Amino acid sequence: MTTIDLFLDELKSEYDREFELKSSLENKANYILIAAGVTLSLLFSFGSMMVGTLTSNYEYLNLVIVSLMLGVVTNGISVLFSVLGFSIKHYGYPFPYHVFF
């Protein structure tokens, strides 16, 4: 094999490694999005059911409401970051150039 062929093979293998890395990160973001969405809906439904059944003279009612709101907001932020993980990003190079220099 010539030097050009070796260089092209190295470029192809580097591109394949970058593609596999981006694919695995996308899968992780997908799993986090699914888990956060399910948790968010369960927190919201169970929380609204529980707050609806509690009486107004319950001693820890404010603590329960605040903790449920905090959980829903935190999961909402997690869903937002997972959705942002799917956005299209512009790259100057299809693979990092510093490997070859």
C-alpha positions in Angstrom: 0.0 0.0 0.0 1.2 3.5 -0.7 1.3 6.4 1.7 -1.8 7.9 0.1 -3.8 4.7 0.6 -2.7 4.5 4.3 -3.6 8.1 4.8 -7.1 7.6 3.3 -7.6 4.4 5.4 -6.7 6.4 8.5 -9.1 9.1 7.5 -11.9 6.6 6.9 -11.3 4.9 10.3 -11.2 8.2 12.1 -14.5 9.2 10.4 -16.0 5.9 11.3 -15.0 6.3 15.0 -16.5 9.8 15.1 -19.7 8.6 13.6 -20.0 5.7 16.1 -19.4 8.1 19.0 -22.0 10.6 17.7 -24.5 7.7 17.2 -24.0 6.4 20.7 -24.4 9.9 22.2 -27.6 10.3 20.2 -28.9 7.0 21.6 -28.1 8.1 25.1 -29.9 11.3 24.6 -32.9 9.4 23.3 -33.0 7.1 26.4 -32.7 10.1 28.7 -35.5 11.8 26.9 -37.8 8.7 27.2 -37.0 8.2 30.9 -37.5 11.9 31.7 -40.7 12.1 29.8 -42.2 9.1 31.6 -41.0 10.4 35.0 -42.4 13.8 34.2 -45.8 12.5 33.4 -45.9 10.2 36.4 -44.8 12.9 38.8 -47.4 15.3 37.4 -50.3 12.8 37.5 -49.5 11.2 40.9 -48.7 14.7 42.3 -52.0 16.2 41.2 -53.9 13.1 42.5 -52.1 13.3 45.8 -52.5 17.1 46.3 -56.2 16.7 45.3 -56.8 14.1 48.0 -55.0 15.9 50.8 -57.0 18.1 53.1 -56.0 21.8 53.5 -55.1 21.3 57.2 -52.4 18.8 56.4 -49.3 19.9 58.2 -46.8 19.2 55.3 -49.0 20.3 52.4 -46.8 23.2 51.3 -43.7 21.0 51.5 -45.4 18.3 49.3 -46.5 20.9 46.7 -43.0 22.6 46.6 -41.2 19.3 46.2 -43.5 18.1 43.5 -43.1 21.4 41.6 -39.3 21.1 42.0 -39.4 17.6 40.6 -41.6 18.6 37.6 -39.4 21.6 36.8 -36.2 19.6 37.1 -37.5 16.9 34.8 -38.7 19.5 32.4 -35.2 20.9 32.2 -33.9 17.4 31.6 -36.3 16.9 28.7 -35.3 20.3 27.3 -31.6 19.4 27.4 -32.3 16.0 25.8 -34.2 17.6 23.0 -31.3 20.1 22.5 -29.0 17.0 22.1 -30.9 16.1 18.9 -30.3 19.5 17.3 -28.2 19.7 14.1 -24.8 21.1 14.8 -22.5 22.7 12.2 -18.9 21.4 12.1 -16.0 23.0 10.4 -14.5 19.6 9.7 -16.2 16.2 9.5 -13.6 14.8 11.9 -11.0 16.4 14.1 -7.9 17.4 12.3 -5.5 17.4 15.3 -5.1 13.6 15.1 -3.1 13.9 11.9 -0.8 16.8 12.9 
